[in-house]
Amino acid sequence: MIILPNRGMSRSVNKHQIKLEILTEWIEASILFSDEEISRAEVCDRLVEEETYDSQDFALEMVDAAWNEIERRRSLCSGAYALTVDGEWIRRTDAWDSKPAHVFCTLLSISAAYDWWVTEFGRDYTEQGELFEILTANALETIAPDWQTFLTGWSKGNTDGFSAIANEVCQLVGDGDPDLDMWNKDRAKDMTLDILFYRPFPDGRQGFPYFMVQCASGADWPKKVRDPDLSVWSKIIRPLTHPMRGVAIPHCCSEREFRQYCVKTEGLLLDRCRLLGASQIKSAWLQESVADRIKVWASPRIDKLLARSK
């Protein structure tokens, strides 16, 4: 198994102090990158050895919850997941590089649980943001083939091009020219629109449904579920149809959390399970060039994770 996370795994004696999401991601990452199979007993033993728990029976309560969560994720994502639950065991079904979307989302999630990750790989999240945006667009295009996507390119640091992007968005869903008087380059950084997801009608007229989607690839995604600011964008593009909001995240939400954040988002929440569910429609839904870039991005991170786990 890989090294135990530094965060979200506090010592638990009479009350569970570890986060189920972190435990689940750690188990998944261990199987994806280290062990071909892991049993409940092995996970319990490791938690006791690391003094996260004193009692195996108490640890087993949380491990059972993680087993159930992984099975839930696997069932929602179907063939996109590289794991299978077989009674007391969870087994790897595919090499990590054959499931790049699953691996990418897992690394984005587990990275926040290690305090050394930023030191090793820095705070420039440009590439991971761009890859996650394209992955999200690929998933949306597969799930809703009658809809179209437009990527703004913010992840590339394209803040100087806000006027051009606003004009493009306005041409697609707005009415006339955008109102840019209030929105200079400094304010443009607050627009937080990554993907325009829209469904035009055959008659070519405006007044059709569309989502303004933010792709939040970091651990602070709960703070971003009210972005983009639809009232501001409506002032800029003056649309005939009011926009709807979408937020895409690489993390897996529990059923309760998913329902909560659907309400908070007041729009479309795309968590890992929903994005990877595109595989149920088309097995090769992720563009090959994107899959190759993800493998290149992931390799040094997996190598460092394994090196620290020795």
Secondary structure, DSSP 8 states (H G I E B T S, - for coil): -----SSSB--BSSS--B-HHHHHHHHHHHHHHT-SEEEHHHHHHHHHHTTSBS-HHHHHHHHHHHHHHHHHHHHHHGGG-SEEEETTEEEE-S-GGG-HHHHHHHHHHHHTT-TTHHHHH-S--HHHHHHHHHHHHHHHHHH-TTSEEEE--GGGT-GGGHHHHHHHHHHHHSSSS---TT--HHHHTT----EEEE---TT--S---EEEEEE--STTGGGGTT-S-HHHHHHHH--SS--EEEEE-SS---HHHHHHHHHHHTEEEE-HHHHHGGGGT-TT-S-HHHHHHHHHHHHHHHHHHHHHT-
